[in-house]
């Protein structure tokens, strides 16, 4: 921030436990897949002295993306914590996946962090998903900065990328997005490309050259001063416009020279308040070098400009029964309030919980209260249990470095919390508390699975339970209508990771089967049926005859049973038996095996035997009567219809509405919202939107969101119903 010269990393570079909240910074890296977040994390760790010159930890693995699955897929699929130390400050760097399917990991990182670094590739620019995350951060006032990477690309243009960032992120105030440094280019190569070898500090008017592998300070040449002064004037005006000193702008415009120290202090306050968003550049260190370009400047920004945990507004805290509770948040001496932001499994250690401590101090071997509420709809039962904390550690790649305690504001890993799930609150055993949960996206892509073999079937339930405990963006459904096990995911990549984890972590091999929606049947017209169940085979026989009439009812009526028997043709004690048999058969279906709904069944007549009639006999007769009536009538197949709401950029409204119409959807209306977006409401048959989560992302380049909820069952078009019946017959 102040262009302070560094020739060596602070401390040993290896962060352990912090001793006070003021010596902690929690920062999350945000950006699209391929923007260079993981490479940047390793560059920061190398500059801070946490990695050796080969850029590896002691065991030879990467500091981030160390999971075997990430190696195979060549992308991040989970949140990673990399703690480093710089100038006596512990920096918890949270590396998040950039792919949209893993937005749950991103939201966990945002929850655990106090500031965000938006990583933007100079060769790719800003995508729609990154803009949406920026808006989410703006809504809660999270401090942000921008790091431009891939400056080595042939068409990389720092100035143009900065302009794009100001346009995308600046909103009504693009002057709040300005660079603190300009790139310093080396000699031009034969292909005409001049590589970036250093940075020009705008406030200090100093050059910082990284060409040798370490940061070297020098004075700018005469030819560089005009460029520096122009950009410097814009930066100073941007800083002053966000200053808390309202007289500073007037003094500056009046010709008063503002000293650099005052500017830096105002800059740091503006960044910490989330009203000024500096742009920096960074690149990984060359082989054998100790410092990557811009990494010292970035570490300075994090330690001096980003807020401490004390400055964060804490989430709402209540008792488990919902009573509000006031705490001095981020006080190491207060009651314990910590949150599980991520859960993972290790084949040797077992379950590992990444925890952010918001209040109090978490100690090894301490007994804590674990509260989990509000995710019952995703397969997570509410729970309140006491558990003993196992070992505490800070992660670094595959390593876990033991610590004795974790104070408010810091993050660490807790081993062997068997009941704790992502999103759970840890609190003192004698003072149980609950933090308000953070918003998670709804998983809207269904993945129907079945065990591959009998041994897999025995392990499937436990494996799925562990999977959803780790990832609250997954939802487990045991569909009672289709008898399918359905894992709801955010997208295809999310589903692939789920299947891989079931196989590799929990030893469960599953097969993916076509997902079926919950269809229904109903009568298309009035019909009568006679159920005759008469058997005699020694001893008491079975005798029951009933005659019914069935007529269709409006949607949502369910099944009505009416008794109109006169003269005791069916004894009163057996009329409930007929109804029970009718309802049991309706639940099984009368044509294609789907539950029957929206009909009135009227019992008209029947016969009984004084000895051989029984409850079971009349249940059977009622079922037979309904089946005979169905054979005489037109049976309609009903399909579930969902009410869908799509929030989409105005540029894609036409394409989305056309796509919905092609899915037999009925658009109910549109509504203009802020940020150049439109909310589209429509009703669409569920059978048409099984893969809508994937298709909508492709159609809108990942910039749209949608939600759905069941509306009702409607008659299916005859040609589609006939096709489904043919498929059912072929399958059987």
Buried (B, 14 or more C-beta within 10 A) or exposed (E): BBBBEBEEBBBEBBBBBBBBBBBBBBBBBBBBBBBBBBBBBBBBBBBBBBBEEEBBBEEEBBBBBBBEBBEEBEBBBBBBBBBBBBBEBBBBBBBBBBBBBBBBBBBBBBBBBBBBBBBBBBBBBBBBBBBBBBEBBBEEEBBBBBBBBBBBEEEBBBEEBBBBBBEBBBBEBBBBBBBBBBBBBEEEEEEEBEBBBBBBBBBBBBBBBBBEBBBBBEEBEEEBEEEBEEBBEBBBBBBBBBBEBEEBBEEBEEEEEBEBEBBBBBBBBBBBBBBBBBBBBBBBBBEEBBBBBBBBBBBBBBBBBBBBBBBBEBBEBBBBEEEEBEBEBBBBEBBBBBBBBBBBBEEEBEBBBBBBBBBBBBBBEBEBBBBBBEBEEBBBEEEBBEBEBBBBBBBBBBBBBEBEBBBBBBBBBBBBBEBBBBBBBBBBBEBBBBBEBBEBBBBBBBBBBBBBEEEBEEBBBEBBBBBBBBBBBBBBBEBEBBEBBBBBBBBBBBBBBBBBBBBEBBEBBBEEEEBBBBBBBBBEEBBBBBBBBBEEEEEEBBBBBBBBBBBBBEBEEEBEBEBEBEEEBBBEEBBBBBBBBBBBBBEEBBBBEBBBBBBBBBBBBBBBBEEBBBBBBBBBBBBBBBBBBBEEBEBBBBBBBBBBBBBBBEBBBEEBBEBBEEBBBEBEEBEEEEEEBBBBBBBBBBBBBBBBBBEBBEBBEBBBBBEBEEBEBBBBEEEBBEEBEEEEEEEE
